[in-house]
Amino acid sequence: SLKLCFNVAFYLQTLRYVVFLCFSCSRHIGFNNIWQPPLPDRPFIGVWNVDSNRCLTKYNVPIDLSSFDIIHNPNEEYVGNQMVIFYAALLGLYPKYGTDGLAVNGGIPQNGNISAHYEKCVDDIMARIPDSNYNGIAVIDWEAWRPKWERNGWGSGLIYQNKSIEKVKKEHPSWPLNKVKAQAKIEFEEAAKSYMLGTLNLARLMRPKAHWGLYLFPDCYNYDKTGKRMTCTTKTINMNNDIQWLFDASNALYPSTYLGLWFKNTNASMEYVANRVKEALRVDFDRKNDISAPVYVYNNIFYRKSSEFLTQKDIIHSSGTAAVLGASGVVFWGDSICSKTKEMCENLKYYVENILGPYIKSASDSAAMCSLNTCNGHGRC
């Protein structure tokens, strides 16, 4: 049976590693109090954050999600009564630099108008979540910069360091460079914290039942394509400790466990996911609030930068590992390429209804049974 297939595959491919991990993170699992899940009595669920609306409206290819404990908005929209995501342009006046190098809303957070930002946040939240009793997923996706200075030290993040340094140089032209850099770091981190913390506090005030959190936080930075270093380093853990205020202000945590093709069908993918989930559980354990924040890991349905669906083995390594370690669910993400043609929609439908969905349903059933037997229906297992 499907249930038997789930149990055999799940335990043979994940149990040895997960048992070891549970010894090291057991104090983070088994909270007495946790935010209620969107589906009653379902401690582990799937959440649909895939741009598949066109499959239904344009190609008449409906995808059955409800049968598999995958919560979704009506007509598989990005915004609705179960799941809402706020990209940068959709919530307030988020300061950043565009790909053309031009400043948007001040560019660096120090130059932003935070009062105007909050005012627009109020309008945006009311427009996107009109129901004041909304209790679904609410994700803020701000990826242009990170609140820790050092995490902007490469790639597209460098401009935030450089512009912050330029600002201090202009204000204090006689200062030595080391003093300029130190001041730039202080100003950037204070402003970044104001934007993130203030926005979360406002969002929770307006929609207190929603599961608010920022996508990608916490991060483990264990992006090792060789598969040799899958743990979160001490440096990373300390940096996450420095932004504990962010996790304290969140009602949910949304770490990413996206898999690249280099992980395909390797045990490294399981270790990669496990350490990212473990770090989310760790920062949750350290939250000042005695109510545990649910952890919803973001999984891709395609391998990164490809149109190839995750194999069943990698579904087990990602979603299965998250379920065993105590995550409250998996948010499945996919962009418009999923629904570009009728053929792609039909492929997506087959994948969900025959491969992904049955596994998530089995994981959800097993988590519910574990919670019922071990925790009287309360808390994680």
Residue pairs with C-beta under 8 A, 6 or more apart in sequence:
2 358
2 362
3 362
3 365
5 362
6 358
6 359
6 362
6 363
6 366
7 362
7 366
9 312
9 316
10 316
10 320
10 324
10 362
10 363
10 366
13 270
13 313
13 316
13 317
13 320
14 270
14 316
14 317
14 320
14 321
14 324
15 324
17 267
17 270
17 271
17 274
17 321
18 274
18 321
18 324
18 325
21 274
21 278
21 325
22 29
22 325
24 278
25 278
25 281
25 282
25 325
27 285
28 278
28 281
28 282
28 284
28 285
28 326
29 281
29 325
29 326
29 380
29 381
30 326
30 375
30 379
30 380
30 381
31 292
31 379
31 380
32 378
32 379
33 290
33 291
33 292
33 379
34 291
34 292
34 293
34 294
34 328
34 378
34 379
34 380
35 211
35 251
35 252
35 291
35 292
35 293
35 294
36 135
37 43
37 45
37 294
37 328
37 329
38 45
38 47
38 71
38 82
38 135
38 136
38 137
38 211
39 45
39 69
39 71
41 368
41 372
41 377
42 69
42 364
42 367
42 368
43 328
43 367
43 368
43 370
43 371
43 379
43 380
43 381
44 323
44 327
44 328
44 329
44 363
44 364
44 367
44 368
45 69
45 70
45 71
45 328
45 329
45 330
45 360
45 364
46 65
46 68
46 69
46 70
46 71
46 319
46 329
46 330
46 331
46 332
46 357
46 360
46 364
47 70
47 71
47 72
47 82
47 83
47 137
47 296
47 329
47 330
47 331
47 332
48 65
48 70
48 71
48 72
48 73
48 76
48 83
48 332
49 78
49 83
49 85
49 137
49 139
49 298
49 331
49 332
49 333
49 334
50 76
50 301
50 332
50 333
50 334
50 338
50 348
51 78
51 334
51 335
51 336
51 338
51 339
52 63
52 76
52 334
52 338
52 339
52 345
52 348
53 75
53 76
53 77
53 78
53 339
54 336
54 339
54 345
55 61
55 62
55 63
55 76
55 338
55 339
55 345
55 348
55 349
56 62
56 63
56 75
56 76
57 75
58 339
59 339
59 341
59 342
59 345
61 342
61 345
61 346
61 348
61 349
62 349
63 76
63 345
63 348
63 349
63 352
63 353
64 349
64 352
64 353
64 357
65 71
65 72
65 76
65 352
65 357
66 72
67 353
67 357
67 361
68 352
68 353
68 356
68 357
68 358
68 360
68 361
68 364
69 360
69 361
69 364
69 365
70 332
70 352
70 357
70 360
71 82
71 83
71 136
71 137
72 80
72 82
72 83
73 79
73 80
73 81
73 82
73 83
74 80
74 81
78 85
79 85
79 128
81 131
81 134
81 136
82 136
82 137
83 136
83 137
83 139
83 331
84 128
84 129
84 134
84 136
84 137
84 138
84 139
84 210
85 139
85 141
85 215
86 124
86 128
86 138
86 139
86 140
86 141
87 141
88 94
88 96
88 141
88 142
88 143
88 144
90 124
90 128
91 120
91 121
91 124
91 125
91 140
91 199
92 117
92 118
92 120
92 121
92 124
92 199
93 105
93 112
93 113
93 116
93 117
93 120
94 104
94 105
94 117
94 142
94 144
94 195
95 103
95 104
95 105
95 106
95 107
95 108
95 109
95 111
95 112
95 195
96 104
96 105
96 107
96 144
96 145
97 103
97 104
97 107
97 144
97 159
97 160
97 163
98 104
101 159
103 111
103 163
105 112
105 113
105 117
106 112
106 113
107 159
107 163
108 160
108 163
108 164
108 167
108 188
108 191
109 145
109 188
109 191
109 192
109 194
109 195
110 164
110 167
110 187
110 188
110 191
111 167
112 191
112 195
114 191
114 194
114 195
114 198
117 195
117 199
118 198
118 199
118 202
121 199
121 202
121 203
122 202
122 206
125 202
125 203
125 206
125 207
126 206
129 138
129 206
129 207
129 210
132 206
132 207
133 209
134 207
134 209
134 210
135 209
135 210
135 211
136 210
136 211
137 210
137 211
137 252
137 296
137 331
138 203
138 207
138 210
138 211
138 212
138 213
138 251
138 252
139 213
139 214
139 215
139 254
139 331
140 199
140 200
140 203
140 212
140 213
140 214
140 215
141 214
141 215
142 196
142 214
142 215
143 215
143 216
144 156
144 160
145 152
145 157
145 160
145 192
146 152
146 157
146 192
147 189
147 192
147 193
147 196
147 243
147 246
148 189
148 239
148 242
148 243
149 161
149 185
149 188
149 189
150 239
151 157
151 239
152 158
152 160
152 161
152 188
153 161
160 188
161 184
161 188
164 184
164 185
164 187
164 188
165 180
165 181
165 184
167 184
167 187
168 175
168 180
168 183
168 184
168 187
169 175
169 180
172 179
172 180
172 183
175 183
193 243
193 245
196 214
196 246
196 249
197 245
197 246
197 249
200 212
200 214
200 246
200 249
200 250
201 249
203 210
203 212
204 210
204 212
204 249
204 251
210 251
211 251
211 252
211 294
211 296
212 250
212 251
212 252
213 250
213 251
213 252
213 253
213 254
213 293
213 296
214 246
214 250
214 254
215 254
215 256
215 298
216 254
216 255
216 256
216 298
217 243
217 246
217 247
217 250
217 253
217 254
217 255
218 240
218 243
218 247
218 253
218 255
218 279
218 280
218 283
219 236
219 240
219 255
219 256
219 276
219 279
220 231
220 232
220 236
220 255
220 275
220 276
220 279
221 232
221 233
221 236
222 229
222 230
222 231
222 232
222 236
222 272
222 275
222 276
224 230
225 260
225 262
227 263
227 266
227 267
227 268
227 271
227 272
230 268
230 271
230 272
230 274
230 275
231 275
232 240
232 275
232 276
232 278
232 279
236 279
237 279
237 282
240 279
240 283
241 283
241 286
244 283
244 286
244 287
247 253
247 283
247 284
247 286
247 287
247 293
248 287
248 288
248 289
250 293
251 293
252 293
252 294
252 295
252 296
252 328
253 280
253 283
253 284
253 293
253 294
253 295
253 296
254 296
254 297
254 298
254 331
255 276
255 277
255 279
255 280
255 295
255 297
255 298
256 276
256 297
256 298
257 272
257 273
257 276
257 277
257 297
257 298
257 299
257 318
257 322
258 298
258 299
258 300
258 304
258 333
259 269
259 272
259 273
259 299
259 300
259 303
259 304
259 310
259 314
259 317
259 318
260 303
260 304
260 305
261 303
261 304
261 305
261 306
261 308
263 269
263 272
263 303
263 314
263 317
264 303
264 311
264 314
265 311
265 313
265 314
267 317
269 314
269 317
269 318
270 317
270 318
270 321
273 297
273 317
273 318
273 321
273 322
274 321
274 325
276 297
277 295
277 297
277 321
277 322
277 325
277 326
277 327
278 325
280 295
280 297
280 327
281 295
281 325
281 326
284 292
284 293
284 295
285 292
287 293
292 379
292 380
294 327
294 328
294 329
295 322
295 326
295 327
295 328
296 327
296 328
296 329
296 330
296 331
297 318
297 319
297 322
297 327
297 329
297 330
297 331
298 330
298 331
298 333
299 310
299 318
299 319
299 322
299 330
299 331
299 332
299 333
300 310
300 332
300 333
300 334
301 309
301 310
301 332
301 333
301 334
301 338
301 348
301 351
301 356
302 308
302 309
302 310
302 334
302 337
302 338
303 310
307 337
307 344
309 347
309 351
309 355
310 318
310 356
312 355
312 359
315 355
315 356
315 359
316 359
318 330
319 330
319 359
319 360
319 363
320 359
320 363
322 330
323 330
323 363
323 366
323 367
326 380
326 381
328 380
330 360
332 356
334 348
337 344
338 344
338 345
338 348
339 345
339 348
367 381
370 381
371 377
371 378
371 379
371 380
371 381
374 381
375 381
